[in-house]
């Protein structure tokens, strides 16, 4: 009974705090305020995934987050519901501080998660390992209207909603390249860098799949912002 009373009091206190924050009576730092726009400059925390999901159907909130990202993007027209894989609130990501092997289509959560990844995981890992930054990300694409693993039936892939990106490798400032296919199996700085990048991506993306997951991912990292959580 005493435990139940304590839990009830705790619940009431939490509810009161949330109510106070919602009405502006209690001030929190923006990164810890669930209703404050996501700022890519702030380090990811427990609210990051929630804030990313809030961008999915809110173009205005999306634009506020993108404005802090440093990405060059172009908003794309929504595709009709009659298409096999309709897209809404989608951007074409053209690069930023880091160049891309090509532009890619991205749902707003994917675009912002990529910006967070670049700033808080990829570049810190590169500087720690090589003493220099990554200048280009090589990828295998994002949007593809297909089922998982290209099967004829079954669940749709996160690629079908432009919510997934497959990254194959990176180019460093001195021109060297690091390849998931070539370097992951080695016992080298490149392999350790790739594992650090994979682990760091798990702070921004819901699903991160590497060659450790299965043979289908031997040559790339699959990064998505779907409803499931896995880091492997």
Secondary structure, 3 states (H helix, E strand, C coil): CHHHHHHHHHHHHHHHHHHHHHCCCCCCCHHHCCCCCCCCCCCCCCCHHHHHHHCCCCHHHHHHHHCCCCCEEEEECCCCCCCCCCCCCEEEEEECCCEECCCEEEEHHHHHHHHHHHHHHHHHHHHHHHCCCEEEEEEEECCCCCEHHHCCCCCECHHHHCCEEEEEEEEECCCCEEEHHHHCCCCCHHHHHHHHHHHHHCCCCCEEECCCCCHHHCCCEEEECCCCCEEC
